[in-house]
Amino acid sequence: MERNFREVAQSWLEGNYDQETKDEVRRLMETDPAGLEDAFYRNLEFGTGGLRGIMGVGTNRMNKYVVAMATQGLANYILKNVPGGKCSVCVSFDSRNNSAAFAKITAEVLSANGIHVYIYDCLHPVPLLSYAVRKKHATAGVMVTASHNPKEYNGYKVYWSDGAQIISPVDKEIVAEVNAITDPSMVKYTADGKEGGIETMGDEMNNAYMDDVLTLMLSPESRERHKDLKIVYTPLHGSGVHIVPAILKRLGFENIYHVPEQDVSDGNFPTVMSPNPEEHSALEMAVAVADREGADLVLATDPDADRLGIAVRDNEGKMVLFNGNQTASMLTYYILRRWSELGKLDDTKYVVKTIVTTELIRAIAEKYGVKVYNVLTGFKFIADIVRRNEGKGEFICGGEESYGFNIGQFVRDKDAPISCAMVAECAAWAADQGKTLYQLLQDIYAEFGYYKEGLVSLVRKGKSGVEEIAAIMSGLRANPPAELAGVPVTKVVDYNKPEETGLPKSNVLQFFTAEGDVVSVRPSGTEPKIKFYFGARGASADAKIEQLREQFVK
């Protein structure tokens, strides 16, 4: 909600804030009025997934005061809603600037409220946080990360006792408690005679996780026959730096190459424009190592190691990058085929995809008689399906176009280490068939039809950007397109109408044609972007995608 930002900024100069913070507020007042407005015109929203924003001073920024106040709200919710009073929270953090400091503040505030804290002894990925929540039977979890956002960002993700990110009604109830903390003076930093405590986690949890990952693997003989497979791995300066190579070695792979400059955990991400494996430029150094060493496969994870990008050799021996839809389709095919061959499939097994993820996954699942759930964008909705089906069905795997995938039920979020392990094993299995991963994907297209997807993200920063994104959505609702790339639109789905979709309300629009083409439009929930997702089928799919880009992004 907008307010007089100058009055709010003045209150920071007069309030109980450290001198460095006050000096920066004063600098903004004197030299950067636009920056001052953006920093103070609203509170950084604690949304249904937590916090994410640019680091700096102000109510609309990620800083130690905002983190402490959010943690106090979370603590208040836990203490009010968990019976018996014995509560615990797992905490982890990635390599971003201030992540370790924000995690320490989080642990201290929780402990001061009498909540026991398990915190990792060094940076650890999102999936290890989710795993720890389940393994420790904790009440909740907090991951300090801004995922693959630019270096200026940090964030604060909240997980519940099932190891998944919070969803309704818990999310809204926590938001209400966080919003009730209106001043840093309301935060407890010292325990008032209550039991608390901070306990570190490390190798024991890592080993348990890796042991469980090994139980998901499907082709040990293939791995043994192709243990000399050459694999390049880069954590892009992030938290996968230790766990991913350790898992690959446990699987028996002997030739794992690194990008030494990118093994350095550095929140400035000095070797990349963006630490996002969706960006081709982020993998350039790893591909160069692959070419130098003659490697077969490149694996790259983002700073919190929940997303995976890969590169493989094409038929001419050139390294080409798979997008998230291609990787998810290939893994789904490999896993379902091997489960079928091993006699593990029955009508209780299922996979999950999001509404903006390729329909190729559905086609593959239908061949193997496996049920498919279609959910809103966000892995928390995939995790919710897993939770709802506990005791009734078994989650095989699930994914989303934005390079997130998971296998099995140990972790309830995107899991790049598990995905790295399965991609590497799939490469060994394909080699047993005399194929590369690139050739395996071509075989999938030959069997199920050619699917092509595209994505355009328009960045619109600041207050004016929020207004422009809202105007785009309003315009599409008022005047939906009559055709997609010259083909008539036969169906419009507005996810703001849960009574029609059967899914929770979400600010997403989809337009479909009878030929199976689709355009989805949604504002990002974590970045100042509006995203246009394009999907097409058939021989002319490539041309259609380009036409759709021109039609919607002018």
Secondary structure, DSSP 8 states (H G I E B T S, - for coil): ----HHHHHHHHHHSS--HHHHHHHHHHHHH-HHHHHHHHSS----BTTEEEEEBSSSTTSB-HHHHHHHHHHHHHHHHHHSTTS--EEEEEE-SSTTHHHHHHHHHHHHHHTT-EEEEESS---HHHHHHHHHHTT-SEEEEE--TTS-TTEEEEEEEETTSSB--TTHHHHHHHHHHT--SGGG---S-SS----EEEE-HHHHHHHHHHHHTT---HHHHHHTTT-EEEEE-TTSTTTTHHHHHHHHTT--EEEE-GGGGS--TT-TT-S---TTSGGGGHHHHHHHHHHT-SEEEEE-TTS-BEEEEEE-TTS-EEE--HHHHHHHHHHHHHHHHHHTT---TTEEEEEETTS-THHHHHHHHTT-EEEEE-SSHHHHHHHHHHTTTT-EEEEEEETTTEEEESSS-SS--HHHHHHHHHHHHHHHHHTT--HHHHHHHHHHHH--EEEEEEEEE--HHHHHHHHHHHHHHHHHS--SEETTEEEEEEEETT-HHHHSS---S-EEEEETTS-EEEEEE-SSSSEEEEEEEEESTTHHHHHHHHHHHH--
